[in-house]
Amino acid sequence: MGIDALDGRLLELLAEEPRIGVLEASRRLGVARGTVQARLDRLRAGGVIRGFGPDVDPAALGYPVTAFATLEIKQGEGAQVRAHLARVPEVLELHTTTGEGDMLCRLVARSNADLQRVIDLVVGYEGIVRASTAIVMENPVPLRIIPLVRQAASDRG
């Protein structure tokens, strides 16, 4: 699904002010309320907008350590490993990958020592053959979508 300039402006506004109402968004964008609602409905239905939940900082919850673990898994164990990792609260994301490993997961922990507990919990499943972990030192470019939104919107005019 592509987006146009109005979709891009709407997404930027929602990123800046996630609690803005449809009426206020329509006023700020200079379009009818129904237009904003229709755009929101289309963007949600198309999977562009995945949710409106709060953006929670794990560090503020007491999990200031972030790490990435590359996992090598036994052939044919993918579904079981995914189910195992989904039960570990400190696993924030999981991606299947090509290259050196089979999966890449983002983990959080309360401390470097606690990270060992989390890693032990992750690799404690027999379907995981090997893990390689890298601790995040700094996050100079946090997850961002708006530059991509701007580019996608400008691609369609």
C-alpha positions in Angstrom: 0.0 0.0 0.0 1.4 3.4 -0.9 0.7 6.7 0.8 0.3 10.2 -0.6 1.2 13.6 0.8 -1.9 13.9 2.9 -1.4 10.4 4.4 2.2 11.5 5.2 1.1 14.7 6.9 -1.5 12.7 8.9 1.1 10.1 10.0 3.5 12.9 11.0 0.8 14.6 13.1 -0.1 11.3 14.8 3.6 10.7 15.5 4.0 14.1 17.1 0.7 14.1 18.9 -0.6 10.5 19.3 -3.6 11.6 21.4 -4.9 14.1 18.9 -8.6 13.6 18.0 -9.9 13.3 14.5 -11.6 16.7 14.6 -8.4 18.5 15.7 -6.4 16.5 13.1 -8.8 17.6 10.4 -8.5 21.2 11.5 -4.7 21.2 11.5 -4.5 19.4 8.2 -7.1 21.7 6.6 -9.4 18.8 5.4 -12.8 17.5 6.4 -13.2 15.3 9.4 -14.6 12.5 7.2 -11.5 12.7 5.1 -9.2 12.2 8.1 -11.4 9.3 9.4 -11.4 7.6 6.0 -7.7 8.0 5.7 -7.2 6.5 9.2 -9.5 3.6 8.4 -7.6 2.9 5.1 -4.2 3.2 6.8 -5.2 0.8 9.6 -6.9 -1.6 7.1 -3.8 -1.5 4.9 -1.5 -2.3 7.9 0.4 1.0 7.7 -0.9 2.0 11.2 -0.5 -1.0 13.4 -1.6 0.5 16.7 -2.1 3.6 18.9 -0.6 2.2 22.1 1.9 4.1 24.3 5.6 4.1 23.3 7.0 2.5 26.5 10.7 2.8 27.3 12.1 -0.5 28.8 14.8 1.5 30.7 12.1 3.4 32.5 10.6 0.1 33.5 13.9 -1.0 35.1 15.4 -2.7 32.0 18.2 -0.4 30.9 20.4 -3.1 29.2 19.6 -3.9 25.6 21.3 -6.7 23.6 20.9 -8.5 20.3 21.2 -12.2 20.2 21.8 -14.1 16.9 20.4 -17.6 17.3 21.2 -20.7 15.3 18.4 -23.3 15.6 18.0 -26.9 14.8 16.4 -27.5 11.4 12.6 -28.0 11.6 12.4 -26.4 15.1 11.5 -22.9 14.0 7.9 -22.9 15.1 8.8 -24.3 18.5 11.6 -21.9 19.1 9.4 -18.9 18.1 6.8 -20.2 20.6 9.5 -20.5 23.3 10.8 -17.0 22.7 7.3 -15.5 22.7 7.0 -16.7 26.3 10.1 -14.8 27.4 9.0 -11.2 28.5 12.5 -9.8 27.9 12.5 -10.8 24.2 11.1 -7.6 22.7 11.5 -8.5 19.0 12.3 -11.6 17.0 13.2 -11.7 13.3 14.0 -14.7 11.2 17.1 -13.9 9.1 19.5 -15.1 6.4 23.2 -15.2 7.0 25.2 -16.4 10.0 22.2 -17.2 12.2 18.6 -18.1 11.8 17.0 -15.6 14.2 17.8 -12.3 15.6 16.2 -11.1 18.8 16.3 -7.9 20.8 16.6 -8.5 24.5 16.4 -6.3 27.6 17.7 -6.9 31.1 17.9 -5.2 34.4 21.7 -5.3 34.4 24.6 -6.9 32.7 24.5 -9.7 35.3 20.7 -10.1 34.7 21.4 -10.3 31.0 23.1 -13.7 31.7 19.8 -14.9 33.3 17.9 -13.8 30.2 20.4 -15.4 27.8 20.2 -18.6 29.8 16.4 -18.5 29.6 16.5 -17.9 25.8 19.1 -20.6 25.0 17.7 -23.0 27.6 15.5 -24.5 24.8 16.8 -27.6 23.1 15.9 -26.3 19.6 18.5 -23.5 20.0 22.0 -24.8 19.0 24.1 -21.6 19.5 23.7 -18.0 20.4 25.9 -15.0 19.9 25.1 -11.9 21.9 26.1 -8.2 21.4 25.3 -5.6 24.1 24.0 -2.3 22.9 26.3 0.6 24.1 24.3 3.5 22.7 21.3 4.1 20.5 22.2 7.2 18.4 19.4 6.6 15.9 16.4 5.1 17.7 13.6 3.4 15.8 12.2 6.0 13.5 9.6 5.9 10.8 8.8 9.5 10.0 11.7 10.0 7.5 10.5 6.9 5.7 6.9 8.2 5.7 8.1 11.5 4.2 10.0 9.6 1.5 7.1 7.3 0.7 4.7 10.2 0.6 7.0 12.2 -1.7 7.4 9.2 -4.0 3.6 9.4 -4.8 3.3 13.1 -4.7 
